[in-house]
Amino acid sequence: MHALLQFFVPWEPSPLAWLLAIAAIVLYWRGQRLRPVSRWRRAAWWIGLALCYVAMQSRWDYFSEHAFFLQRLQHLVLHHLGPFLLVLAYPGPQLRAALPLRWRVRGARMLRGLPPLRWAMNVLLDPWVAASLFVGVIALWLYPPVQFVAMLDDRIYRLMNWSMLLDGFLFWWLVLDPRAKPPARLSPGMRVVLPLLVALPQIMMGAFITFTGEDLYPAFEVCGRVFPWLTFQTDQYLGGLIIWIPAAMMSVIAALLAMRRWTLLDARRHLNARRRAAP
């Protein structure tokens, strides 16, 4: 029991992560009381939030510094599974309901009064930019020289983890947005295509790492591998499989969910058309 509790003690405490986690817990707890939501959406929110927090603020972070495949699992949670579940919960109405009305009004005015911010969001939320960033962030931190520096510099290591988390939110929000366009930024068809497009580069990167015989990431030898039996071949083989199979499967699941949403939106559109045409 003591060992289990020790696992949840932060390896590198982050006040920012604590603040964001507390704010997310309080706002959603208050918002879901004001705007009730289904059980599966509540479950998706709490599971996704717990996974993201544990991946960044537990001993998992320590093990990720000493085993490539555990770092791949960490990034699978931060870049794929955690943001995927949080966005799938569609928490916007609950989070907005938890804020005082004057805060919401001031926030809307502030956003309207900052054209550079709107321009940046328009660029980042462009589907091709978002897809390129999604694949590019993975490729950047898998590039051996960059990975080596990140493993030996705490600041760059934290930047790596935060960039994975934020980019995951950006991409999955575009793909899993349940609304019609507008106000959603992507058409239903593009929401099906986009996750499939980003799956292919991930499969290629994962396959290359899985089958290479070269030690691509010697930084894990420098830091010391957490398991004595773990050779670099086994470590890279397992890490490559994680990039290759589970990460790509997340894209397939997202495409299937987007397809289901497309059929629901289409059925709703036809129903509204029949109602308008009825005498």
Backbone as CSV, one residue per row, in Angstrom:
resi,resn,N_x,N_y,N_z,CA_x,CA_y,CA_z,C_x,C_y,C_z
1,MET,0.826,-1.206,0.000,0.000,0.000,0.000,0.861,1.258,0.000
2,HIS,1.922,1.220,0.820,2.821,2.380,0.870,3.470,2.622,-0.488
3,ALA,3.876,1.542,-1.168,4.504,1.684,-2.484,3.526,2.284,-3.489
4,LEU,2.240,1.878,-3.392,1.238,2.432,-4.300,1.054,3.921,-4.067
5,LEU,1.005,4.334,-2.808,0.870,5.759,-2.500,2.096,6.541,-2.954
6,GLN,3.268,5.932,-2.813,4.493,6.593,-3.253,4.482,6.867,-4.754
7,PHE,3.816,5.992,-5.511,3.755,6.180,-6.959,3.089,7.501,-7.327
8,PHE,2.119,7.947,-6.514,1.372,9.160,-6.837,2.014,10.427,-6.277
9,VAL,3.147,10.290,-5.613,3.883,11.468,-5.159,4.588,12.090,-6.366
10,PRO,4.395,13.384,-6.637,5.015,13.991,-7.820,6.533,13.838,-7.820
11,TRP,7.068,13.445,-8.969,8.518,13.331,-9.110,9.134,14.714,-9.283
12,GLU,8.542,15.536,-10.144,8.966,16.919,-10.332,7.730,17.795,-10.145
13,PRO,7.471,18.283,-8.925,6.244,19.036,-8.658,6.108,20.252,-9.577
14,SER,4.883,20.434,-10.086,4.591,21.558,-10.974,3.405,22.332,-10.413
15,PRO,3.623,23.523,-9.836,2.493,24.325,-9.341,1.475,24.635,-10.432
16,LEU,1.938,24.820,-11.681,1.010,25.097,-12.773,0.077,23.917,-13.004
17,ALA,0.624,22.699,-12.994,-0.210,21.509,-13.182,-1.213,21.375,-12.041
18,TRP,-0.773,21.648,-10.808,-1.697,21.574,-9.666,-2.814,22.610,-9.812
19,LEU,-2.453,23.833,-10.183,-3.442,24.902,-10.301,-4.477,24.562,-11.372
20,LEU,-4.005,24.086,-12.528,-4.929,23.751,-13.609,-5.822,22.576,-13.230
21,ALA,-5.253,21.588,-12.550,-6.049,20.427,-12.143,-7.126,20.837,-11.132
22,ILE,-6.762,21.655,-10.155,-7.744,22.105,-9.151,-8.835,22.934,-9.813
23,ALA,-8.438,23.841,-10.726,-9.431,24.665,-11.418,-10.380,23.795,-12.246
24,ALA,-9.841,22.782,-12.928,-10.680,21.900,-13.741,-11.650,21.108,-12.866
25,ILE,-11.169,20.632,-11.720,-12.031,19.856,-10.813,-13.165,20.719,-10.276
26,VAL,-12.825,21.908,-9.769,-13.826,22.773,-9.142,-14.843,23.259,-10.175
27,LEU,-14.361,23.732,-11.321,-15.275,24.274,-12.329,-16.216,23.196,-12.866
28,TYR,-15.673,22.016,-13.168,-16.541,20.982,-13.736,-17.520,20.467,-12.687
29,TRP,-17.058,20.304,-11.455,-17.956,19.828,-10.398,-19.110,20.807,-10.202
30,ARG,-18.797,22.106,-10.206,-19.852,23.113,-10.056,-20.726,23.165,-11.310
31,GLY,-20.104,23.112,-12.478,-20.859,23.242,-13.728,-21.793,22.081,-13.991
32,GLN,-21.374,20.856,-13.660,-22.249,19.718,-13.936,-23.442,19.671,-12.979
33,ARG,-23.352,20.397,-11.858,-24.529,20.530,-10.994,-25.517,21.539,-11.580
34,LEU,-24.994,22.580,-12.219,-25.869,23.575,-12.834,-26.372,23.126,-14.201
35,ARG,-25.529,22.418,-14.936,-25.904,21.876,-16.247,-25.694,20.372,-16.221
36,PRO,-26.696,19.600,-15.794,-26.520,18.138,-15.686,-26.094,17.532,-17.002
37,VAL,-25.299,16.467,-16.910,-24.726,15.833,-18.091,-24.785,14.327,-17.889
38,SER,-24.742,13.568,-18.981,-24.879,12.112,-18.908,-23.700,11.484,-18.163
39,ARG,-23.919,10.280,-17.680,-22.892,9.588,-16.893,-21.645,9.310,-17.721
40,TRP,-21.829,8.917,-18.980,-20.641,8.555,-19.770,-19.779,9.786,-20.045
41,ARG,-20.405,10.946,-20.195,-19.610,12.155,-20.400,-18.887,12.557,-19.125
42,ARG,-19.540,12.415,-17.979,-18.850,12.683,-16.709,-17.680,11.720,-16.523
43,ALA,-17.906,10.450,-16.847,-16.836,9.459,-16.699,-15.663,9.791,-17.620
44,ALA,-15.948,10.193,-18.865,-14.872,10.542,-19.800,-14.055,11.713,-19.262
45,TRP,-14.733,12.703,-18.690,-14.018,13.866,-18.148,-13.100,13.476,-16.999
46,TRP,-13.644,12.787,-16.000,-12.854,12.479,-14.809,-11.730,11.503,-15.111
47,ILE,-11.971,10.531,-15.978,-10.899,9.582,-16.338,-9.807,10.295,-17.124
48,GLY,-10.201,11.119,-18.089,-9.211,11.848,-18.879,-8.383,12.789,-18.027
49,LEU,-9.034,13.499,-17.094,-8.306,14.423,-16.219,-7.342,13.663,-15.316
50,ALA,-7.792,12.541,-14.763,-6.924,11.749,-13.885,-5.722,11.200,-14.649
51,LEU,-5.938,10.736,-15.874,-4.827,10.198,-16.665,-3.789,11.277,-16.966
52,CYS,-4.238,12.456,-17.362,-3.300,13.537,-17.674,-2.504,13.938,-16.434
53,TYR,-3.191,14.029,-15.292,-2.498,14.436,-14.070,-1.474,13.386,-13.652
54,VAL,-1.861,12.120,-13.667,-0.942,11.060,-13.243,0.248,10.970,-14.190
55,ALA,0.020,11.160,-15.481,1.116,11.078,-16.445,2.166,12.162,-16.211
56,MET,1.748,13.315,-15.669,2.686,14.417,-15.479,3.149,14.574,-14.038
57,GLN,2.319,14.173,-13.069,2.613,14.466,-11.668,2.585,13.198,-10.816
58,SER,3.396,12.231,-11.189,3.533,11.005,-10.403,4.903,10.409,-10.697
59,ARG,5.186,9.267,-10.102,6.457,8.586,-10.370,6.542,8.061,-11.790
60,TRP,5.416,8.043,-12.476,5.437,7.670,-13.887,6.410,8.568,-14.645
61,ASP,6.447,9.834,-14.275,7.355,10.768,-14.935,8.806,10.357,-14.702
62,TYR,9.110,9.837,-13.515,10.467,9.353,-13.241,10.800,8.152,-14.118
63,PHE,9.895,7.184,-14.186,10.145,5.998,-15.003,10.268,6.364,-16.483
64,SER,9.545,7.398,-16.915,9.619,7.812,-18.323,10.981,8.396,-18.676
65,GLU,11.708,8.862,-17.668,13.053,9.371,-17.918,14.084,8.248,-18.004
66,HIS,13.667,7.015,-17.717,14.606,5.901,-17.668,14.174,4.699,-18.501
67,ALA,13.159,4.877,-19.342,12.737,3.807,-20.242,11.983,4.433,-21.411
68,PHE,12.450,4.176,-22.612,11.848,4.789,-23.792,10.401,4.353,-23.954
69,PHE,10.099,3.070,-23.738,8.732,2.608,-23.971,7.761,3.193,-22.937
70,LEU,8.236,3.445,-21.713,7.376,4.094,-20.720,7.148,5.563,-21.067
71,GLN,8.139,6.190,-21.665,7.940,7.554,-22.133,6.937,7.597,-23.272
72,ARG,6.971,6.580,-24.144,5.978,6.499,-25.221,4.577,6.307,-24.645
73,LEU,4.452,5.510,-23.593,3.146,5.359,-22.938,2.692,6.681,-22.328
74,GLN,3.630,7.394,-21.714,3.310,8.695,-21.133,2.799,9.650,-22.203
75,HIS,3.481,9.706,-23.331,3.069,10.611,-24.397,1.805,10.121,-25.094
76,LEU,1.572,8.817,-25.098,0.304,8.306,-25.627,-0.861,8.852,-24.800
77,VAL,-0.677,8.915,-23.493,-1.718,9.468,-22.616,-1.823,10.978,-22.795
78,LEU,-0.686,11.686,-22.808,-0.704,13.147,-22.858,-1.157,13.683,-24.208
79,HIS,-0.831,12.988,-25.278,-1.100,13.496,-26.625,-2.346,12.883,-27.250
80,HIS,-2.712,11.688,-26.784,-3.828,10.981,-27.403,-4.965,10.733,-26.409
81,LEU,-4.771,9.787,-25.507,-5.881,9.279,-24.717,-6.478,10.318,-23.774
82,GLY,-5.630,11.033,-23.018,-6.143,12.005,-22.056,-6.942,13.122,-22.713
83,PRO,-6.334,13.889,-23.644,-7.111,14.928,-24.333,-8.312,14.378,-25.093
84,PHE,-8.167,13.184,-25.664,-9.272,12.552,-26.387,-10.494,12.406,-25.477
85,LEU,-10.294,11.876,-24.278,-11.410,11.669,-23.350,-11.972,12.997,-22.854
86,LEU,-11.098,13.952,-22.553,-11.575,15.243,-22.071,-12.409,15.966,-23.121
87,VAL,-11.966,15.922,-24.370,-12.727,16.564,-25.444,-14.006,15.782,-25.732
88,LEU,-13.939,14.454,-25.662,-15.122,13.632,-25.903,-16.223,13.933,-24.894
89,ALA,-15.844,14.358,-23.688,-16.833,14.731,-22.677,-17.571,16.016,-23.034
90,TYR,-17.072,16.777,-23.986,-17.658,18.054,-24.414,-17.999,18.910,-23.194
91,PRO,-16.973,19.339,-22.445,-17.224,19.998,-21.151,-17.507,21.486,-21.234
92,GLY,-17.503,22.057,-22.443,-17.667,23.497,-22.568,-18.883,24.061,-21.850
93,PRO,-20.086,23.498,-22.064,-21.266,24.056,-21.371,-21.141,24.011,-19.853
94,GLN,-20.560,22.945,-19.319,-20.427,22.840,-17.867,-19.400,23.848,-17.337
95,LEU,-18.271,23.993,-18.027,-17.244,24.922,-17.567,-17.731,26.366,-17.655
96,ARG,-18.466,26.685,-18.713,-19.012,28.045,-18.823,-20.055,28.312,-17.749
97,ALA,-20.903,27.326,-17.486,-21.948,27.516,-16.478,-21.360,27.747,-15.088
98,ALA,-20.169,27.215,-14.839,-19.551,27.362,-13.523,-18.998,28.758,-13.292
99,LEU,-18.768,29.521,-14.364,-18.200,30.865,-14.230,-19.297,31.893,-13.999
100,PRO,-19.033,32.916,-13.197,-20.011,34.005,-13.055,-20.271,34.674,-14.403
101,LEU,-21.470,35.178,-14.579,-21.869,35.768,-15.857,-20.943,36.911,-16.256
102,ARG,-20.572,37.764,-15.297,-19.733,38.918,-15.646,-18.349,38.475,-16.120
103,TRP,-17.848,37.351,-15.610,-16.572,36.837,-16.081,-16.688,36.387,-17.526
104,ARG,-17.808,35.737,-17.837,-17.996,35.272,-19.221,-18.106,36.448,-20.178
105,VAL,-18.832,37.493,-19.764,-18.986,38.674,-20.619,-17.645,39.366,-20.818
106,ARG,-16.887,39.527,-19.724,-15.578,40.179,-19.839,-14.631,39.354,-20.689
107,GLY,-14.683,38.045,-20.546,-13.826,37.186,-21.359,-14.139,37.312,-22.836
108,ALA,-15.431,37.361,-23.193,-15.812,37.521,-24.599,-15.347,38.871,-25.139
109,ARG,-15.483,39.932,-24.311,-15.018,41.245,-24.752,-13.512,41.261,-24.949
110,MET,-12.795,40.601,-24.049,-11.340,40.581,-24.160,-10.903,39.875,-25.438
111,LEU,-11.569,38.752,-25.761,-11.203,38.028,-26.970,-11.500,38.863,-28.214
112,ARG,-12.639,39.582,-28.197,-12.961,40.420,-29.354,-11.986,41.583,-29.484
113,GLY,-11.403,42.007,-28.363,-10.493,43.151,-28.396,-9.040,42.785,-28.646
114,LEU,-8.760,41.517,-28.923,-7.386,41.078,-29.175,-7.295,40.414,-30.551
115,PRO,-7.223,41.210,-31.612,-7.132,40.621,-32.964,-5.955,39.670,-33.143
116,PRO,-4.758,39.940,-32.560,-3.659,38.967,-32.743,-3.998,37.583,-32.192
117,LEU,-4.738,37.550,-31.078,-5.124,36.260,-30.515,-6.077,35.529,-31.447
118,ARG,-7.054,36.252,-32.004,-7.983,35.623,-32.950,-7.244,35.124,-34.179
119,TRP,-6.285,35.909,-34.657,-5.509,35.489,-35.831,-4.723,34.223,-35.523
120,ALA,-4.089,34.181,-34.355,-3.313,33.002,-33.985,-4.204,31.767,-33.883
121,MET,-5.399,31.914,-33.291,-6.302,30.780,-33.164,-6.798,30.318,-34.530
122,ASN,-7.051,31.274,-35.427,-7.480,30.894,-36.776,-6.402,30.098,-37.501
123,VAL,-5.148,30.476,-37.269,-4.044,29.746,-37.899,-3.898,28.358,-37.281
124,LEU,-3.873,28.298,-35.946,-3.655,27.028,-35.270,-4.799,26.052,-35.496
125,LEU,-6.019,26.559,-35.660,-7.178,25.701,-35.837,-7.493,25.433,-37.300
126,ASP,-6.641,25.894,-38.200,-6.771,25.470,-39.592,-6.512,23.964,-39.658
127,PRO,-7.342,23.184,-40.368,-7.191,21.715,-40.322,-5.825,21.224,-40.762
128,TRP,-5.248,21.838,-41.795,-3.952,21.351,-42.285,-2.821,21.750,-41.344
129,VAL,-2.939,22.938,-40.751,-1.943,23.340,-39.756,-2.036,22.438,-38.531
130,ALA,-3.266,22.169,-38.073,-3.449,21.324,-36.897,-2.930,19.915,-37.133
131,ALA,-3.205,19.356,-38.318,-2.714,18.006,-38.628,-1.191,17.985,-38.713
132,SER,-0.608,19.026,-39.327,0.857,19.088,-39.432,1.492,19.216,-38.049
133,LEU,0.886,20.027,-37.185,1.409,20.162,-35.821,1.280,18.851,-35.050
134,PHE,0.176,18.142,-35.241,-0.046,16.896,-34.518,1.052,15.884,-34.831
135,VAL,1.352,15.736,-36.117,2.415,14.812,-36.517,3.782,15.415,-36.224
136,GLY,3.917,16.723,-36.458,5.214,17.364,-36.293,5.715,17.359,-34.863
137,VAL,4.813,17.545,-33.893,5.240,17.525,-32.492,5.759,16.138,-32.113
138,ILE,5.072,15.083,-32.582,5.551,13.723,-32.324,6.929,13.519,-32.939
139,ALA,7.061,13.907,-34.220,8.330,13.699,-34.920,9.459,14.513,-34.288
140,LEU,9.159,15.738,-33.853,10.190,16.593,-33.259,10.809,15.932,-32.032
141,TRP,9.974,15.438,-31.125,10.497,14.874,-29.883,11.006,13.454,-30.051
142,LEU,10.730,12.840,-31.205,11.324,11.535,-31.502,12.652,11.661,-32.250
143,TYR,12.949,12.854,-32.764,14.210,13.056,-33.481,15.348,12.877,-32.477
144,PRO,16.258,11.917,-32.705,17.247,11.550,-31.681,18.040,12.708,-31.083
145,PRO,18.595,13.654,-31.881,19.343,14.750,-31.231,18.467,15.612,-30.317
146,VAL,17.219,15.868,-30.721,16.319,16.664,-29.892,15.949,15.881,-28.637
147,GLN,15.670,14.592,-28.793,15.333,13.750,-27.649,16.482,13.709,-26.649
148,PHE,17.713,13.645,-27.146,18.884,13.587,-26.265,18.977,14.849,-25.412
149,VAL,18.793,16.018,-26.042,18.864,17.282,-25.301,17.724,17.368,-24.291
150,ALA,16.515,16.961,-24.705,15.359,17.039,-23.811,15.544,16.166,-22.575
151,MET,16.201,15.026,-22.735,16.390,14.127,-21.607,17.382,14.684,-20.584
152,LEU,18.272,15.555,-21.019,19.309,16.075,-20.125,19.038,17.490,-19.637
153,ASP,17.967,18.123,-20.118,17.627,19.485,-19.716,16.200,19.491,-19.179
154,ASP,16.046,19.784,-17.894,14.724,19.733,-17.267,13.728,20.682,-17.920
155,ARG,14.183,21.858,-18.321,13.267,22.832,-18.916,12.728,22.335,-20.245
156,ILE,13.607,21.779,-21.065,13.156,21.263,-22.360,12.300,20.012,-22.171
157,TYR,12.624,19.228,-21.156,11.816,18.034,-20.878,10.388,18.429,-20.505
158,ARG,10.235,19.458,-19.661,8.892,19.916,-19.308,8.177,20.509,-20.513
159,LEU,8.926,21.249,-21.341,8.335,21.795,-22.561,7.826,20.674,-23.462
160,MET,8.582,19.583,-23.542,8.160,18.445,-24.355,6.808,17.913,-23.885
161,ASN,6.661,17.686,-22.595,5.414,17.124,-22.079,4.238,18.087,-22.238
162,TRP,4.461,19.366,-21.935,3.368,20.323,-22.072,2.964,20.510,-23.531
163,SER,3.929,20.502,-24.442,3.593,20.658,-25.860,2.773,19.476,-26.365
164,MET,3.085,18.274,-25.888,2.300,17.114,-26.274,0.856,17.252,-25.788
165,LEU,0.683,17.686,-24.551,-0.657,17.813,-23.980,-1.472,18.882,-24.706
166,LEU,-0.906,20.062,-24.895,-1.644,21.161,-25.514,-1.966,20.866,-26.976
167,ASP,-1.030,20.266,-27.685,-1.286,19.935,-29.087,-2.373,18.866,-29.201
168,GLY,-2.400,17.914,-28.263,-3.457,16.913,-28.270,-4.828,17.546,-28.122
169,PHE,-4.950,18.506,-27.194,-6.219,19.208,-27.041,-6.612,19.903,-28.340
170,LEU,-5.691,20.586,-28.960,-5.970,21.339,-30.177,-6.528,20.435,-31.266
171,PHE,-5.865,19.302,-31.489,-6.262,18.435,-32.596,-7.579,17.719,-32.316
172,TRP,-7.682,17.110,-31.135,-8.894,16.324,-30.860,-10.115,17.215,-30.727
173,TRP,-9.948,18.471,-30.320,-11.097,19.368,-30.276,-11.650,19.599,-31.684
174,LEU,-10.779,19.749,-32.663,-11.239,19.920,-34.038,-11.966,18.679,-34.532
175,VAL,-11.425,17.508,-34.223,-11.962,16.260,-34.785,-13.240,15.821,-34.079
176,LEU,-13.310,15.979,-32.767,-14.422,15.437,-31.985,-15.484,16.476,-31.654
177,ASP,-15.394,17.661,-32.200,-16.417,18.683,-31.967,-17.771,18.143,-32.432
178,PRO,-18.764,18.040,-31.538,-20.036,17.427,-31.925,-20.987,18.355,-32.675
179,ARG,-20.625,19.619,-32.827,-21.542,20.585,-33.427,-21.462,20.558,-34.950
180,ALA,-22.480,21.118,-35.589,-22.452,21.271,-37.036,-21.558,22.459,-37.404
181,LYS,-21.186,22.542,-38.656,-20.388,23.671,-39.128,-21.308,24.675,-39.815
182,PRO,-21.239,25.960,-39.427,-20.715,26.509,-38.174,-21.636,26.163,-37.011
183,PRO,-21.187,26.310,-35.772,-19.970,26.980,-35.289,-18.724,26.102,-35.303
184,ALA,-18.855,24.777,-35.519,-17.658,23.930,-35.601,-16.783,24.385,-36.759
185,ARG,-15.494,24.209,-36.636,-14.561,24.701,-37.648,-14.403,23.724,-38.804
186,LEU,-14.683,22.447,-38.599,-14.514,21.439,-39.641,-15.858,20.895,-40.077
187,SER,-15.969,20.583,-41.353,-17.156,19.890,-41.842,-17.151,18.460,-41.323
188,PRO,-18.310,17.798,-41.255,-18.329,16.415,-40.768,-17.411,15.485,-41.552
189,GLY,-17.337,15.675,-42.865,-16.462,14.819,-43.661,-14.993,15.011,-43.343
190,MET,-14.583,16.261,-43.141,-13.184,16.520,-42.806,-12.835,15.943,-41.446
191,ARG,-13.797,15.894,-40.527,-13.542,15.305,-39.213,-13.311,13.801,-39.298
192,VAL,-13.807,13.174,-40.345,-13.544,11.748,-40.564,-12.174,11.548,-41.207
193,VAL,-11.840,12.403,-42.160,-10.612,12.229,-42.947,-9.369,12.593,-42.153
194,LEU,-9.434,13.675,-41.377,-8.232,14.217,-40.742,-7.527,13.224,-39.813
195,PRO,-8.225,12.510,-38.914,-7.496,11.552,-38.066,-6.873,10.403,-38.845
196,LEU,-7.481,10.021,-39.971,-6.887,8.956,-40.785,-5.617,9.441,-41.479
197,LEU,-5.578,10.723,-41.837,-4.378,11.264,-42.478,-3.187,11.276,-41.519
198,VAL,-3.431,11.589,-40.248,-2.310,11.658,-39.304,-1.894,10.265,-38.822
199,ALA,-2.706,9.245,-39.106,-2.355,7.897,-38.642,-1.181,7.330,-39.441
200,LEU,-1.132,7.596,-40.742,-0.085,7.000,-41.580,1.318,7.408,-41.153
201,PRO,1.616,8.707,-40.937,2.972,9.046,-40.476,3.325,8.401,-39.143
202,GLN,2.339,8.270,-38.240,2.627,7.619,-36.960,2.983,6.147,-37.161
203,ILE,2.284,5.481,-38.069,2.596,4.072,-38.362,4.005,3.947,-38.919
204,MET,4.379,4.859,-39.817,5.716,4.809,-40.420,6.802,5.052,-39.367
205,MET,6.595,6.043,-38.494,7.588,6.314,-37.452,7.695,5.146,-36.487
206,GLY,6.563,4.594,-36.099,6.579,3.463,-35.178,7.248,2.244,-35.774
207,ALA,6.969,1.961,-37.051,7.573,0.800,-37.705,9.084,0.960,-37.823
208,PHE,9.530,2.173,-38.149,10.974,2.397,-38.266,11.678,2.161,-36.938
209,ILE,11.127,2.710,-35.857,11.756,2.538,-34.537,11.699,1.077,-34.103
210,THR,10.610,0.385,-34.427,10.453,-1.021,-34.027,11.509,-1.909,-34.654
211,PHE,11.787,-1.708,-35.929,12.628,-2.656,-36.660,14.072,-2.212,-36.833
212,THR,14.413,-1.007,-36.378,15.805,-0.583,-36.520,16.696,-1.345,-35.538
213,GLY,17.909,-1.592,-35.947,18.863,-2.259,-35.070,19.836,-1.303,-34.408
214,GLU,19.664,-0.014,-34.651,20.561,1.011,-34.115,19.992,1.594,-32.835
215,ASP,20.873,1.937,-31.912,20.444,2.590,-30.677,20.174,4.059,-30.991
216,LEU,18.906,4.393,-31.190,18.536,5.754,-31.576,18.544,6.719,-30.398
217,TYR,18.372,6.199,-29.187,18.188,7.062,-28.030,19.163,6.677,-26.912
218,PRO,20.449,7.006,-27.104,21.450,6.661,-26.079,21.278,7.433,-24.781
219,ALA,20.432,8.468,-24.784,20.222,9.233,-23.546,19.670,8.343,-22.435
220,PHE,18.934,7.294,-22.793,18.386,6.409,-21.769,19.480,5.536,-21.145
221,GLU,20.576,5.295,-21.896,21.728,4.625,-21.299,22.457,5.570,-20.361
222,VAL,22.526,6.853,-20.753,23.192,7.845,-19.908,22.423,8.019,-18.598
223,CYS,21.096,8.118,-18.702,20.281,8.300,-17.497,20.175,7.017,-16.676
224,GLY,20.379,5.874,-17.326,20.253,4.594,-16.647,18.861,4.016,-16.813
225,ARG,18.786,2.834,-17.380,17.473,2.222,-17.604,16.910,1.705,-16.292
226,VAL,15.606,1.859,-16.147,14.953,1.551,-14.885,14.897,0.049,-14.619
227,PHE,14.902,-0.763,-15.678,14.855,-2.209,-15.534,16.193,-2.799,-15.997
228,PRO,16.859,-3.585,-15.175,18.162,-4.139,-15.567,18.092,-5.020,-16.815
229,TRP,16.977,-5.715,-17.008,16.839,-6.626,-18.140,16.527,-5.916,-19.451
230,LEU,16.290,-4.592,-19.398,15.796,-3.861,-20.567,16.962,-3.401,-21.440
231,THR,17.163,-4.074,-22.565,18.170,-3.645,-23.533,17.586,-2.564,-24.430
232,PHE,18.461,-1.868,-25.148,17.942,-0.804,-25.999,17.101,-1.379,-27.137
233,GLN,17.428,-2.612,-27.603,16.619,-3.216,-28.663,15.192,-3.464,-28.181
234,THR,15.059,-4.045,-26.981,13.724,-4.318,-26.440,12.980,-3.021,-26.154
235,ASP,13.698,-2.050,-25.599,13.085,-0.770,-25.257,12.529,-0.092,-26.509
236,GLN,13.322,-0.023,-27.556,12.873,0.617,-28.782,11.802,-0.204,-29.483
237,TYR,11.892,-1.529,-29.387,10.869,-2.388,-29.994,9.503,-2.114,-29.357
238,LEU,9.472,-2.079,-28.034,8.210,-1.815,-27.343,7.717,-0.391,-27.602
239,GLY,8.646,0.574,-27.560,8.253,1.955,-27.813,7.728,2.160,-29.219
240,GLY,8.376,1.524,-30.197,7.905,1.632,-31.569,6.524,1.032,-31.755
241,LEU,6.263,-0.082,-31.093,4.931,-0.695,-31.187,3.856,0.211,-30.611
242,ILE,4.190,0.930,-29.534,3.214,1.848,-28.936,2.876,2.978,-29.903
243,ILE,3.897,3.512,-30.595,3.644,4.552,-31.594,2.873,3.973,-32.785
244,TRP,3.186,2.771,-33.148,2.650,2.143,-34.345,1.185,1.741,-34.177
245,ILE,0.856,1.020,-33.097,-0.467,0.385,-33.008,-1.451,1.199,-32.167
246,PRO,-1.231,1.390,-30.852,-2.258,2.111,-30.081,-2.503,3.536,-30.570
247,ALA,-1.427,4.256,-30.916,-1.608,5.637,-31.369,-2.406,5.686,-32.661
248,ALA,-2.098,4.782,-33.600,-2.854,4.750,-34.850,-4.292,4.313,-34.617
249,MET,-4.507,3.392,-33.683,-5.864,2.948,-33.381,-6.714,4.086,-32.827
250,MET,-6.095,4.998,-32.093,-6.842,6.154,-31.597,-7.397,6.979,-32.760
251,SER,-6.618,7.092,-33.832,-7.087,7.822,-35.007,-8.267,7.109,-35.654
252,VAL,-8.220,5.777,-35.715,-9.322,5.014,-36.298,-10.590,5.181,-35.455
253,ILE,-10.439,5.112,-34.133,-11.595,5.296,-33.246,-12.177,6.693,-33.425
254,ALA,-11.315,7.701,-33.531,-11.791,9.070,-33.725,-12.553,9.194,-35.042
255,ALA,-12.046,8.562,-36.098,-12.737,8.614,-37.389,-14.105,7.947,-37.312
256,LEU,-14.203,6.837,-36.590,-15.497,6.152,-36.440,-16.481,7.015,-35.651
257,LEU,-16.002,7.660,-34.589,-16.874,8.551,-33.823,-17.321,9.739,-34.668
258,ALA,-16.403,10.274,-35.475,-16.760,11.386,-36.353,-17.770,10.945,-37.410
259,MET,-17.634,9.710,-37.907,-18.599,9.189,-38.871,-19.987,9.069,-38.239
260,ARG,-20.031,8.570,-37.010,-21.320,8.470,-36.316,-21.935,9.851,-36.112
261,ARG,-21.109,10.823,-35.720,-21.614,12.174,-35.546,-22.120,12.737,-36.872
262,TRP,-21.456,12.418,-37.965,-21.869,12.873,-39.294,-23.275,12.356,-39.616
263,THR,-23.517,11.073,-39.356,-24.834,10.506,-39.643,-25.908,11.152,-38.757
264,LEU,-25.591,11.433,-37.492,-26.560,12.073,-36.605,-26.873,13.494,-37.064
265,LEU,-25.840,14.233,-37.454,-26.068,15.596,-37.938,-26.880,15.589,-39.220
266,ASP,-26.601,14.622,-40.103,-27.333,14.538,-41.363,-28.799,14.190,-41.103
267,ALA,-29.027,13.250,-40.186,-30.413,12.888,-39.856,-31.154,14.070,-39.247
268,ARG,-30.467,14.840,-38.394,-31.094,16.013,-37.793,-31.421,17.060,-38.844
269,ARG,-30.517,17.217,-39.818,-30.756,18.200,-40.881,-31.979,17.823,-41.707
270,HIS,-32.116,16.536,-42.061,-33.272,16.096,-42.840,-34.562,16.238,-42.032
271,LEU,-34.491,15.947,-40.737,-35.674,16.082,-39.898,-36.121,17.534,-39.814
272,ASN,-35.179,18.452,-39.653,-35.531,19.871,-39.602,-36.105,20.347,-40.935
273,ALA,-35.551,19.814,-42.039,-36.072,20.185,-43.349,-37.519,19.718,-43.519
274,ARG,-37.827,18.510,-43.071,-39.203,17.999,-43.182,-40.158,18.810,-42.306
275,ARG,-39.667,19.215,-41.130,-40.526,20.024,-40.256,-40.829,21.381,-40.867
276,ARG,-39.825,21.975,-41.512,-40.064,23.277,-42.145,-40.998,23.162,-43.327
277,ALA,-40.946,22.000,-44.030,-41.782,21.806,-45.209,-43.204,21.383,-44.850
278,ALA,-43.414,20.922,-43.632,-44.741,20.465,-43.237,-45.696,21.652,-43.156
279,PRO,-47.001,21.485,-43.573,-47.960,22.587,-43.501,-48.279,22.929,-42.054
